[in-house]
Amino acid sequence: MRLHRNLVYTTIDSLNAIFNEGEYADKVVARALKKDKRWGSSDRKFVAETIYEVVRWKRLYAEIAEVKEPYNREDIWRMFAVWAVLRGYPIPDWRQLEGTPERKIKGRFDELSKIRKMRESIPDWMDEVGVQELGEELWTKEIAAQNKQAQVILRVNTLNTTKEKLRGILMDLNIETDFLPNQPDALVLKERANVFMTDAFKEGLFEVQDASSQLVAAFLDVQPGMRVVDTCAGAGGKTLHMASLMQNKGQLIAMDLYESKLKQLKLRAKRNGAFNIEYRIIDSTKVIKKLYEKADRVLIDAPCSGLGVLKRNPDAKWKLQPEFIDNIRKIQAEVLESYSRIVKPGGKLVYATCSVLPSENQDQVKKFLATENGKNFTFVKDSKVLASQSGFDGFYMALLERKE
């Protein structure tokens, strides 16, 4: 086990782009992996996982390395040295790593690991919000779970294949998967692999979608032949799941504020063979008003803090600000108030977020049900999915039914 100069230099360049140029980690990693065509799968794995690891533990490593933002290149090398020592790599005799104080690093790690916000490497404000909303014990478990590497979960596209057939196809490619209990369309990879390069992906046999996210479409109880509206469709993971549950029968309207996201969804839908989807950009309130009381089912996958999906977006810990959460709660209330009017009498609505904070979840639903418009709805059930209990993303969903 040794460090290779070209892989480490790419990692340092990538960390510089994330920490100092405000770039998103997933975009930086994707670019880094295209750097050298000669790299094998273990090289690519090293680059991707090391970048994410240092981003995930940024606060802890910076504290151990005794460096402060903004980080210069030398600071990033010192943080990388902390990562290498803690991961058990022998330190090579490179100029940038000269004088790495291995014993001191290990001692500082043991010392700082006693403090939760350091051990879990999160900003002070986030630790305070977590404790305030979930309580000391639950937040301690939840933030620890959010720092574990996310598993790769596939959602079988039942328009094109079955779970059993897909599992066999992937097994022939030496990609082993397991079924997930109570998840009819999910396969979990036993080991990480670049599934996007497979013909099975290109032929639309599956999408990559976390197990918690896969619960939402079924929770909404969509059926073939219905008129269903996905009001915050984004790039459409849940839209595509609903299309497959509807067996391409009925009308599925995918809406979003951003045309670029709907363009992505169109490409994915074509690959999936999902052709009952209509696309509408929300460029005015008219777009929503035209649909008032017209839909059997409405999904509001609301904008949120994303505090349930930190394991797959570790850089969100550093990009997120407390003001954003205050602001997003107002937007959630507005979205619920406005988009709920699309549900026709007797129809159903799911309000969902990828947050674990009650103030974004059950508290929003409770407030909505007390409004004039909310009085037209009955609360049916909700589900709070915590990473510390499920092993997957943190999620929330509430099912409401509009009175006849």
Salt bridges, closest charged atoms under 4 A:
ASP13 OD2 - LYS35 NZ 3.75
ASP13 OD1 - ARG73 NH2 2.29
GLU23 OE1 - ARG31 NH1 2.85
ASP36 OD2 - ARG38 NH2 2.87
GLU53 OE2 - ARG56 NH1 3.98
GLU53 OE1 - ARG87 NH2 2.33
GLU66 OE1 - LYS104 NZ 3.36
GLU69 OE2 - LYS58 NZ 3.25
GLU111 OE2 - ARG108 NH1 3.40
GLU120 OE2 - ARG119 NE 3.43
ASP124 OD1 - ARG59 NH1 2.71
ASP124 OD1 - LYS117 NZ 3.56
ASP127 OD1 - ARG116 NE 2.79
GLU133 OE2 - ARG329 NH2 3.40
GLU136 OE2 - ARG116 NH1 2.82
GLU137 OE2 - LYS141 NZ 3.62
GLU176 OE1 - LYS190 NZ 3.40
ASP178 OD1 - ARG167 NH2 3.59
ASP178 OD1 - LYS190 NZ 3.78
ASP185 OD2 - HIS241 NE2 3.01
GLU207 OE1 - ARG268 NH2 2.85
GLU207 OE2 - ARG271 NH2 2.51
ASP210 OD1 - ARG312 NH2 2.78
ASP221 OD2 - ARG297 NH2 3.35
ASP221 OD2 - LYS348 NZ 3.19
GLU278 OE1 - ARG280 NH2 2.84
GLU293 OE2 - ARG402 NH2 2.97
ASP296 OD1 - LYS344 NZ 2.79
ASP301 OD2 - LYS238 NZ 2.76
ASP326 OD1 - ARG329 NH1 2.98
GLU337 OE2 - ARG341 NH2 2.59
GLU372 OE1 - LYS375 NZ 3.85
ASP382 OD1 - LYS384 NZ 3.68
ASP393 OD2 - ARG312 NE 2.90
